[in-house]
Amino acid sequence: MIRISLTNKNAIDIALKALSNKKIIVYPTDTIYGIGTDLDNDDGINRINKLKKRSQPMSIIVDNFESIRNKLIIDEKFMSEIQNIVPLGDTCIVSYVENAFNNRITQNGKIGFRVPNHKFLKKLLSIYEKPITTTSINETGNQPLNNPDEIEKKFGDKIDLLIDGGIINNPPSSIYLFDNNEKTKIR
């Protein structure tokens, strides 16, 4: 595992190279630390699920809503609500166009996505120009880890790159499910 500081002048380039080489990265977000990989990295997705001790769908993070808008199926009555939720950095779970996303991260024809409000991630995603998978760095059922030292100690042998942004003490983002003409807040 490589660990670099968020303030390292090469942090973006190192993260871009790791994603391009199908590596697993841990990164700070505006809410908690996330773990992810390239959207089409099946091996990396499997490794993340094994690390989390689960087999569930994952969300994606994107630079902006418009970059995936044409891949989503959203009832027009919810469009303004989603456009109000997205800038908050919260997650929306919606239907998507068939074959638009890796089926290893989707479930029941739905994909979760969010646009993070973290300067580093926004820059990384704008340059990478492709969604990356995202989930909290923890074993399922346990609290997400917020300290890079704890992340390295527990998962250092299971991840490829840790971008150290210091201790993060923010609550996770809210999650909204848009399904069957209803909006439900899951978290």
Protein Blocks (a to p, Z undefined) as FASTA:
>chain_A
ZZddfklmklmmmmmmmmmnopacddddfkbccddddfklmklmmmmmmmnopadddddd
dfbfklmmmmpccdfklmmmmmmmmmnopacdddddehkacfklggehiacddddfbfkl
mmmmmmnopacdddddddehiacdfbfklmmmmmmmmcfbdcdebjadbdcddddddeeh
iacdfZZ
